[in-house]
Amino acid sequence: MMNQDMTDPVFLTPEYAPVPERVRLAMSRDTADAGPEEQQALQDRVQTGLGWLLGTKQPVSVLAASLSGAMSAVLVHLFDPGEKVLVVEAGQEGLRWSDTAQARGLEVVALPIPWGQAVRPREVENALSRWPDIAGVLVQAVDVSTAVMHPVRDLSALCRRKERLIIVDGTAAVGISPCSMDVLGLDCLLSASGPSTLLPAGMAFAAVGDSALSRKSRAGAPEGASSEWCRTMLSLSGRELSVPCVILLQGLESALDLLRSEGLEKIHQRHRALAAMVRAGTEAMGLQLLASSDNAWGVSAVCLPPGIDQNLLLQTAGNDYQVILAPGSGRLRDRILRMGHMGCTSWKDVLAGLLALHGSYRKCGGVCGARDYLERAWLAYELVMSREQMTKF
């Protein structure tokens, strides 16, 4: 599924990746004959596919909105104004949770975690004990600003014991690493279209569990409005769809078909192998990843030594090697670069990325004596791909 035109740049960013040709063609199909019955059939097929992708038997709501829009909508309908929520602030995405919750009138208890480290369940437990009136915990499964994977399974088990809701942004985990809502016992799982779902940005997805749906409607809302909101396809259900909505759903259906044809276990294994490939290659160059452990499978954050101009390095990689890497985010913007390896990214793309990183790093004054960094990266990839059994989550 890599680029057919070898003159095209290779995009290795966590926010953008080329859309497969099959998905683009699906989104270009004529919608003139898509009447109400055809639209409903399309919604039903998409609903089934999203349930498979998010690992839930609950209805999956679809919003023609950004992830921030989904965050806002979920918080409005699951919590009353003034309720207290615990936000894991372990990166730029955690700060977005806090900003969104405060904008929705919630009281935020921030749990700051050093960027590059995963939150530990005992830290969350201590916070819940100190503030017993906390109603829910907001966390990312993966923070793309730090490339850290948080222990969502353990956090979910803790929240169940403490009878608190857990709301998880799984955008950089769903379709990349194990993130099944029902298996993990999550109260709400959010995701959004992008590289992991083989789609352009423009849609968000929300699945809400029974424990969250049983909460009282927010103040001022009609009785049962929250449940009804969560049990329907947001912005898409109950009326004839606009042409843009039909186009998005056609692309989503095609992308889900591609993902299902590969299968989740193979998808997870491939992404884990690509992450191992990046770690082995960068370490062979003498560079370190921001996260010493708890690494994400779909994005890697590479620390740059003092004296290396990040902007010049990224510009060199793009101009000289036709590889697009991403800068850091937030407070780490100038200290790291990020390499996305999710969705339809292949091992060939990652090899190109490592080659570009090595060459650009040296042109910017970096010293790298290793000549076998590509060989080490490939061996790491082969090691993961040769394993017959993946760790079950």
N, C-alpha and C positions, 0 to 999 in steps of 0.2 A: 504493500500500500504506500510505498514511498513515491516521491516525485518522478514523473515520467520524463519531464524536461530537465536534463541535467544542468542546464544553465540557470535554472531557478535557484534562489537561495534556500538553504536548509534552515528552517526555523526551529530553534531549540529554546523556546521560552515557555514558561508555565501558563501564560495568558493566551497564547495564540499558537495554532498549528494548522497546516493546510487541511482543508476538508476533503475527504475522499471523493473521487469523481462520481461514484455511484450516488453519494448523498447529494452532491451538487445537481446531478441530473434529476433526482427525485424532487428537489426544491424548484426546479424549472418546469415541471409538468404543468400543463394547462389545468386551471381550476374551474373553468367555465361550467363543467358538468358536475361539479361537486355539490349536489343538492343536500338537503337535510339528512336523508337516509345514508348517503355516502359519507357525509361528515360524521355521523354518529358511529358508523362502522369503523372509520378511521380512528376516532377517539377510543373506541373499545379496544382496538388492536394496540394502540399506543399505551393504554392503561395496563394491559397485560404485560407488555414489554417492560414498562417502568417498574412494575411490581417485581419482575424478575431481576432487574438491574439493582434496585434498592433492597432487594431481599425482604419483601414484606407482603403480607396478605391484605394489608390496609390499602384503601384507595390512595392513589398518588395524585395530589393536586398539581396542576400545571399553570404557571403564570407566564404571561407574555411580559416579563419584567426581568430586571437584573437580580443577582443574588441579594443585594441590599434590599430590594423590594420585597423579596421573599422573607428575609429576616424581619423586616418591619411588620409585615402582615402577620407572621406567626406570633410575634411577641404581643401584638395588639389583641389577638384572639385567644391567647393562652394565659395571659396574665392581666390582672386588674391594675389600673394606674396606682402607683405608690407601692406596689409589691416589690420585694427585694429579690434580686438575682445575683448569683455569683458568676463572674466572668473570668475565665482563664486568659490572662493577658501575657501570652508567650511570643508575641510577634505582632506585626502590623494588622493581621486579620483579627486577632483578639481585641485590638483597640477598636476595630470596626464594630465588633459585637457591643462593646461598651458605649460607643457613640450612638448606635442604633437604639439600644435599650434606654439610654437617657433621653433621647429624642422622643421616645414613646411614653415617657412619664414614669419609668421604672427607677427604683433606687438600686444603684450598682455597687456591689462589693467587689472591688478589683483584687484579683490574685496575681500579682506580678511574678513572672518566671523569667530568669535570665534567657535572653534570646539565644537560641541554639540548643536549649535543653527542653526535654519533655516534662510536663507536669507530673508529679507523683501523687498517687491516690491519697497518701497520708496528708499531703498539703491541702487537698480538697476537704478531707475529713476534718482536719483541724479548723478550717474556715467554717464548715457547717456546724461544728460544735460551738464555735465562738459566736456565730450569728444563727441561732436556732430558727429564726423566722424567715430564713432564705427559702424561697419557693422553688427555685430551679437553678440549674447549672448550665451555662452556655460555654461551649468549647468547640474548637476545630478538630476534626479527625486528623487533618494535616494542615499546618500553616505554611503556605507557599512562600512567605517572606523569609522563613528560616529553614524550610525543607525538613521540618521535624514532624514525626508521627507521634501523636499522643495516645496513651493507653486507654482507648475508649471502652474496651471491654471491662477493664477493672473499674473505671469511673462509673460505668453504668451499673455494675453490681453494687457499688457503694451507694449510689443514689437510690437504688431499689431498697436497700437496707434502711436508709435514712428517710425513705418516703419523700424524696424530692424528684422533681422532673429533671431530665437531662435532654437538652436540645443541642444537636450536633450539626455543624456545617461539614458535610462530607464531600464538598465540591472537588477537592484534590485527592479524594480516596475512592469514591464510587467509580467503578469501572477501571480501577487501577490496583487497589489492594483490598483485602477482605474488609467489607463494611456493610454487612447485612443487618438491617434494622431489627428484624425479628430475632435473629441469632444473638445479637449483642444486647437485646432488651432495651432499645432506645425508645424514648417517648416521642421524639420528633427527629427526623433526618431530613436535612436540606441538601440540595445539590443544584447545579446550574449547567447550562449548555456551555461547551468549550472543548478544549483538546481531549479531555477524558471521554467525552461522549461523541467525538468525531463531528462536532457541530460548531457553527459560529455562535457567538454570544447572542442572547436575546430571549432566552427562556430560563425559568427556574422551576424546581420541583420540590414538593414538600409532602412528606408522609407523616401522619400523626397517629400515635397509638391510642388505645382505648383509655389508658389512665389519664392521658392529657385531655382527651375529649370529654372526660367525665367532670373536668373542672367547671366551675360556675362560669357563665358568660361574663364577659367584661362589663364593668359598670356602664349603664346606659344602653347596652345592646339588648335587643329582644331576646327573650328566653329561647335557648336552643340555637341561637344564631351562630355561636362558635362551632358547634358540632356540624351544622349544616354547611358552614363555610369550609370546614376541613374535609368533609365527605364528598365534596363535589370538585370538579375540575375548574379551578379558579379562572375567571375571565374567559372561559371557553365553554362552559356548560349551560344548558338551558336556553340557548338561543342559536340562531344561525351564525356561523363563524364568518369573520371578515376574510378577505383574500390573504392578507399577511399571516393570519393564524393558520389557515389551511396550508400555506406554503411551509411554515415552520413545522407543523405536524407531519407533513409528507417527508421532510428531511429527517425528523426525529424517528419516524417509523423505519426509514431506510437505515439509519445509524444503528438502531436497536437490532435490526436484522443482521447487520454485519457483526455486532458484538456477540449476539447469540450464536452465530455460526462458528465463532471461535471458541466460545465457552468461557465461563468465569475462571475456572482453574487455570486454563492456559493463558488467559489474559493476565492474571495475577502473577503467574510464573514468569511470563515475558517481562513484565515491568520490574519484577524483583531482579531479574537477570540484568536488565539495562542499568538499574541503580548500582548493582555490584560492579558492572563494567566501568561506570563513571568513577566510583570510589577507587578501584584498582588503578585506573589510568592516571587520575590526579595525584594519588599518593606516590606513584612511580615518578611523577614529575617533581616531587618534593613539595607539593601543595596539600593542604588539608581541607577537609569539609568542615563547615561550621558546626554541624552536629557530629560529635564523636560517636554517638550511638543514637538509637531511635530515629534512624534515617527514613525519610519518605521514599516511596518507590517511584514516584512520578516526577520528582524535581530534586536537584542537588544544589546546595549553596557552597561555593568554593571561596575560601578566604584568600585574599590577595596580600602579599607581603608589603610592608612599608616601602614607599618609593615607586610602586607600580601605579601608573596612571590608569585607572579603570576605564575612563571614557576613551582613552587612546587605544586600550586593548580591545574594547568592544568594537570600536571603529575599524581597527585593523582586521579583526576577525571577519567583519562584514565585507570590507572592501577587498581584502587580499584572498580570503578563503570562501567567501559567499556563505558564511555561517552566521546566523543571527542569534546571539546570546542575550540574556536579560541582565540589567543592572540589579543591585540590591534594592531593597524597599525600606522606606522609613529611615530609622536611625542607622541602618546598615547600608544605605544606598551606595556609599563610596568605598565600603570596606569589603564587599563580596561581589561576586557575579553569580547568576543563577542559570543552570542548564536544565531546561525542561525535557523530559523523555517520557512522554505519555501519549495516549491515543494511538495514532497510526505511525508514530516514530519507530524506526527499525534500528537494528544493530549497525547497519551501514550509516545511518544518520549520526548515531552516537560516535562511531569511529571518526566521521568527518568533524564532529564537534571537538573531540579530543585533539585531533590533528590541528584544528584551527586554534584551540586554546594554547597548545604547545608552541606553535609558531608565533602567535601574537604575543605570548608571554615573553618569549626570547627577544622579539623585536622591541619590546618595551623595556628591555634591560634585565629581565629575569634570567636566572641561571638554572639550567636543568641539564644534568649530566646523563640522565637515563635515556637510552636509545630504544629500549624495549617496552615503552609505556603502552603502545598499542597491543603488543603481544600479551602483556599482563592483563590488559583490559579484556581481550578476547578470551583468555583462559578463565577469567572470573565469570564471564558470560556463559561459557560452555559448562562450567561447574554447576551453576544453578539450573541451566536448561536440561542437564543430564539427570537431574534428580527425578525419580519417579513419583515421589510423594511430597506434597507441599504441607507445611504446617497448617493444621486445621484451626480455624478461628471459631 
